[in-house]
Amino acid sequence: MEFAGIRVIVTGGASGIGAATTAHLLGRGAKVAVLDLNPEAVAAPALAIRCDVADDASVRGAVEQAARELGGIDVVVNNAGIGAQGTVADNDDTEWHHVFDVNVLGAVRVSRAALPYLRQSAAAAIVNTSSIAATAGLPGRALYAASKGAVRALTMSMAADHIREGIRVNCVNPGTADTPWVSRLLGQADDPVAERAALEARQPHGRLVAPEEIAAAIAYLASPLAGSTTGTELAVDGGMQALRLRPAG
């Protein structure tokens, strides 16, 4: 229960990785506010607040409400994000701007709004959700990879900027996870079963990553027990980033 008394905001916490993270932190004693476009989907006892991370006024209002109702903010989990498929030739400027507005500037807006509260905390931490797409070249993911690469670089710069204020900043790099978004992508494939098998085989441990595994990694980076961990990226990808296995058989 190392999160007892720790006040956390999780963006995009109504489903997938965010929902798993919220449940994990609640189970370890944290008080959690979920900032999401769909607050009605947030499970109790988390505090549900509607927030559009692509809108600065919405973010500032939501963060202020969270701080007021939680009594402050100690941890920010910047998890809200959207996906994109295609090569650089497949997405127009409007989509590029939209994905960066949510995935990168969303984290900027929430962190910026939360900084005054984090500076008052003795256990301040920010955890950003990046991706295996930031560290490995995946086909058909140019826009998404570029946005998550920006999140990864942003994490390191923020860690340097705020370490002397006592604010730790880290990120997780999940592999392909078993989330509703991935399920929707599989549903659009010509052969969903074959596509899922291909995604599972791409990760050395032979399966999709469970959201709960990513949540546990986020909790480690956010924990007051990890007080000397900052400027770190933690891969949760079944070995995809680092391992080079010989073909089976």
KETI-201039 format. One line per 10 residues: number of its first residue (from 1); for each residue x, y, z of C-alpha. Coordinates in nm, 2 decimals. Layout:
BEGIN
NUM) X,Y,Z  ...
% end
This chain:
BEGIN
1) 0.00,0.00,0.00  0.28,0.24,-0.08  0.04,0.47,-0.26  -0.17,0.53,0.06  -0.24,0.91,0.06  -0.09,0.96,-0.29  -0.32,1.16,-0.52  -0.31,1.06,-0.89  -0.46,1.18,-1.21  -0.48,0.93,-1.50
11) -0.57,1.06,-1.85  -0.75,0.82,-2.08  -0.84,0.60,-1.78  -1.18,0.48,-1.89  -1.05,0.18,-2.09  -0.75,-0.03,-2.18  -0.42,0.06,-2.02  -0.56,0.36,-1.84  -0.84,0.16,-1.68  -0.60,-0.11,-1.57
21) -0.36,0.15,-1.43  -0.65,0.31,-1.24  -0.76,-0.02,-1.09  -0.40,-0.11,-1.00  -0.33,0.22,-0.82  -0.66,0.22,-0.64  -0.58,-0.13,-0.52  -0.25,-0.01,-0.38  -0.40,0.27,-0.18  -0.40,0.57,-0.42
31) -0.67,0.83,-0.46  -0.73,0.85,-0.84  -0.90,1.10,-1.06  -0.96,0.98,-1.42  -0.96,1.25,-1.69  -1.14,1.11,-2.00  -1.37,1.21,-2.28  -1.61,0.94,-2.15  -1.63,0.98,-1.77  -1.94,0.77,-1.76
41) -1.73,0.47,-1.85  -1.50,0.52,-1.55  -1.53,0.26,-1.28  -1.59,0.36,-0.92  -1.44,0.45,-0.68  -1.22,0.66,-0.91  -1.32,1.02,-0.95  -1.44,1.07,-1.31  -1.38,1.40,-1.47  -1.46,1.49,-1.83
51) -1.15,1.62,-2.01  -1.04,1.67,-2.37  -0.66,1.67,-2.37  -0.67,1.85,-2.71  -0.83,2.15,-2.55  -0.62,2.36,-2.30  -0.92,2.51,-2.12  -1.07,2.17,-2.07  -0.74,2.04,-1.93  -0.69,2.33,-1.69
61) -1.05,2.30,-1.56  -1.02,1.92,-1.52  -0.68,1.94,-1.34  -0.81,2.21,-1.11  -1.12,2.01,-1.02  -0.90,1.70,-0.96  -0.67,1.89,-0.73  -0.96,2.04,-0.55  -1.14,1.72,-0.49  -0.83,1.50,-0.42
71) -0.67,1.77,-0.20  -0.37,1.81,-0.43  -0.18,1.61,-0.70  0.12,1.39,-0.65  0.13,1.18,-0.96  0.03,1.24,-1.33  -0.01,0.95,-1.57  -0.02,1.09,-1.92  -0.19,0.79,-2.09  -0.45,0.95,-2.32
81) -0.37,0.88,-2.68  -0.51,0.79,-3.02  -0.37,0.56,-3.29  -0.30,0.60,-3.66  -0.21,0.36,-3.94  -0.02,0.42,-4.27  0.30,0.53,-4.42  0.40,0.90,-4.45  0.20,0.90,-4.78  -0.12,0.78,-4.62
91) -0.21,1.05,-4.36  -0.29,1.41,-4.45  -0.17,1.72,-4.26  -0.50,1.74,-4.07  -0.45,1.39,-3.93  -0.09,1.45,-3.84  -0.18,1.77,-3.65  -0.47,1.58,-3.47  -0.26,1.29,-3.36  0.02,1.51,-3.23
101) -0.23,1.74,-3.07  -0.36,1.45,-2.86  -0.06,1.23,-2.81  0.21,1.49,-2.76  0.05,1.82,-2.68  -0.21,1.64,-2.46  0.07,1.53,-2.23  0.22,1.88,-2.24  -0.11,2.05,-2.15  -0.18,1.81,-1.86
111) 0.17,1.83,-1.72  0.18,2.20,-1.75  -0.15,2.24,-1.56  -0.04,2.00,-1.29  0.31,2.14,-1.23  0.20,2.39,-0.96  0.05,2.11,-0.76  0.34,1.87,-0.82  0.58,2.13,-0.70  0.40,2.12,-0.36
121) 0.43,1.74,-0.33  0.69,1.53,-0.16  0.63,1.24,-0.39  0.59,1.41,-0.73  0.61,1.20,-1.04  0.50,1.20,-1.40  0.47,0.88,-1.61  0.41,0.91,-1.98  0.29,0.63,-2.21  0.51,0.60,-2.51
131) 0.53,0.28,-2.72  0.74,0.02,-2.88  0.68,0.22,-3.20  0.91,0.48,-3.06  1.21,0.24,-3.04  1.15,-0.01,-3.33  1.06,0.05,-3.69  0.71,-0.09,-3.74  0.56,-0.09,-4.09  0.25,0.12,-4.15
141) 0.29,0.32,-3.83  0.48,0.64,-3.94  0.25,0.90,-3.78  0.18,0.70,-3.46  0.55,0.62,-3.42  0.65,0.98,-3.47  0.41,1.10,-3.20  0.53,0.84,-2.96  0.89,0.91,-3.04  0.81,1.27,-2.94
151) 0.66,1.15,-2.61  0.98,0.96,-2.54  1.20,1.26,-2.61  0.97,1.49,-2.42  1.00,1.26,-2.12  1.38,1.29,-2.11  1.37,1.66,-2.15  1.11,1.71,-1.87  1.31,1.48,-1.64  1.61,1.71,-1.68
161) 1.40,2.03,-1.64  1.22,1.93,-1.32  1.46,1.70,-1.13  1.57,1.99,-0.91  1.21,2.07,-0.83  1.17,1.71,-0.69  0.96,1.59,-0.98  1.05,1.26,-1.14  0.96,1.20,-1.51  0.97,0.86,-1.68
171) 0.79,0.67,-1.95  0.67,0.32,-2.04  0.71,0.17,-2.38  0.44,-0.09,-2.42  0.44,-0.35,-2.69  0.12,-0.44,-2.88  -0.13,-0.47,-2.60  -0.46,-0.66,-2.57  -0.67,-0.35,-2.55  -1.00,-0.24,-2.71
181) -0.82,-0.03,-2.97  -0.61,-0.33,-3.09  -0.93,-0.54,-3.09  -1.09,-0.28,-3.32  -0.79,-0.29,-3.55  -0.81,-0.67,-3.56  -1.18,-0.66,-3.64  -1.10,-0.45,-3.95  -0.84,-0.70,-4.09  -0.93,-0.94,-4.37
191) -0.84,-1.23,-4.15  -0.85,-1.12,-3.78  -0.73,-1.46,-3.65  -0.43,-1.46,-3.87  -0.35,-1.09,-3.80  -0.37,-1.16,-3.42  -0.14,-1.46,-3.46  0.11,-1.24,-3.65  0.10,-0.97,-3.38  0.16,-1.23,-3.11
201) 0.45,-1.39,-3.30  0.61,-1.05,-3.35  0.67,-1.03,-2.97  0.94,-1.27,-2.85  0.73,-1.40,-2.56  0.46,-1.50,-2.81  0.16,-1.31,-2.70  0.00,-0.97,-2.67  0.09,-0.77,-2.36  -0.17,-0.76,-2.09
211) -0.28,-0.41,-1.98  -0.23,-0.51,-1.62  0.14,-0.58,-1.69  0.17,-0.22,-1.83  -0.02,-0.09,-1.53  0.23,-0.26,-1.29  0.52,-0.09,-1.47  0.35,0.25,-1.45  0.29,0.19,-1.08  0.66,0.11,-1.03
221) 0.77,0.43,-1.20  0.51,0.64,-1.01  0.58,0.48,-0.67  0.74,0.68,-0.39  0.96,0.37,-0.35  1.13,0.46,-0.68  1.26,0.79,-0.57  1.59,0.76,-0.75  1.43,0.66,-1.09  1.39,0.95,-1.33
231) 1.47,1.00,-1.70  1.40,0.63,-1.76  1.21,0.44,-2.02  1.07,0.10,-1.93  0.99,-0.15,-2.21  0.69,-0.37,-2.15  0.70,-0.55,-2.48  0.78,-0.92,-2.43  1.14,-0.85,-2.53  1.06,-0.70,-2.87
241) 1.28,-0.39,-2.83  1.59,-0.57,-2.71  1.59,-0.94,-2.80  1.70,-1.10,-3.13  1.60,-1.46,-3.12  1.70,-1.73,-3.36  1.40,-1.88,-3.55  1.23,-2.16,-3.36  1.33,-2.51,-3.46
% end
